[in-house]
Amino acid sequence: DTGVSQDPRHKITKRGQNVTFRCDPISEHNRLYWYRQTLGQGPEFLTYFQNEAQLEKSRLLSDRFSAERPKGSFSTLEIQRTEQGDSAMYLCASSLDRLGNQPQHFGDGTRLSIL
Amino acid sequence: AQKVTQAQTEISVVEKEDVTLDCVYETRDTTYYLFWYKQPPSGELVFLIRRNSFDEQNEISGRYSWNFQKSTSSFNFTITASQVVDSAVYFCALSAFYSTSGTYKYIFGTGTRLKVLA
């Protein structure tokens, strides 16, 4: 169990650019979650996958955001045409779970800064 | 509506003091789950405990203890004899059932920043 890993740890980019983050969950975990966390707030749910299927997307996830988990293993989160308001910590979590009521294991996050 | 309230934004204590972090939740569901997570400065949220709505038994794990009271919709967390390494942001979370998706979803509180001073 090597834990959830996220890459990169930090990303600085200019407004309007596209960015992509990667998450590698704990290997046997079937569920993978993406959250966004801003300063002084708790994580806010963005989307989750059960194996390769994306089962739910938050209203926070605008059309500029897309997530994939092509083979039910790692996942990517892409933000197109970034805006200042996208600056946040993006957290990935995974769990071995059927219903979504089990503890989630989090990665260190990717901090996105938009110039 | 599902909601988690952590009214204490920041708490500072001196090492060896006991400290209680409050968590109040709202849900109409009869089956739900409550969690506490710790987020140290490094950023990774670390799972501490899970409680289901049918189990009101309090739990103690070393210096940590949790008091779950359905009557007041509270799930408070106490650290006894606090240490500098306890300094972190602590989040309470509710996993509640959403009928639209047929699954449970986490809702986090805004967190309580605990500073333990040497």
Boltz contact constraints between the chains, C-beta under 6 A:
constraints:
  - contact:
      token1: [A, 41]
      token2: [B, 110]
      max_distance: 6.0
  - contact:
      token1: [A, 42]
      token2: [B, 91]
      max_distance: 6.0
  - contact:
      token1: [A, 42]
      token2: [B, 108]
      max_distance: 6.0
  - contact:
      token1: [A, 42]
      token2: [B, 109]
      max_distance: 6.0
  - contact:
      token1: [A, 42]
      token2: [B, 110]
      max_distance: 6.0
  - contact:
      token1: [A, 42]
      token2: [B, 111]
      max_distance: 6.0
  - contact:
      token1: [A, 43]
      token2: [B, 108]
      max_distance: 6.0
  - contact:
      token1: [A, 56]
      token2: [B, 101]
      max_distance: 6.0
  - contact:
      token1: [A, 99]
      token2: [B, 103]
      max_distance: 6.0
  - contact:
      token1: [A, 99]
      token2: [B, 104]
      max_distance: 6.0
  - contact:
      token1: [A, 100]
      token2: [B, 103]
      max_distance: 6.0
  - contact:
      token1: [A, 100]
      token2: [B, 104]
      max_distance: 6.0
  - contact:
      token1: [A, 101]
      token2: [B, 33]
      max_distance: 6.0
  - contact:
      token1: [A, 101]
      token2: [B, 95]
      max_distance: 6.0
  - contact:
      token1: [A, 101]
      token2: [B, 104]
      max_distance: 6.0
  - contact:
      token1: [A, 103]
      token2: [B, 47]
      max_distance: 6.0
  - contact:
      token1: [A, 103]
      token2: [B, 50]
      max_distance: 6.0
  - contact:
      token1: [A, 106]
      token2: [B, 44]
      max_distance: 6.0
  - contact:
      token1: [A, 106]
      token2: [B, 45]
      max_distance: 6.0
  - contact:
      token1: [A, 108]
      token2: [B, 43]
      max_distance: 6.0
  - contact:
      token1: [A, 108]
      token2: [B, 44]
      max_distance: 6.0
  - contact:
      token1: [A, 109]
      token2: [B, 43]
      max_distance: 6.0
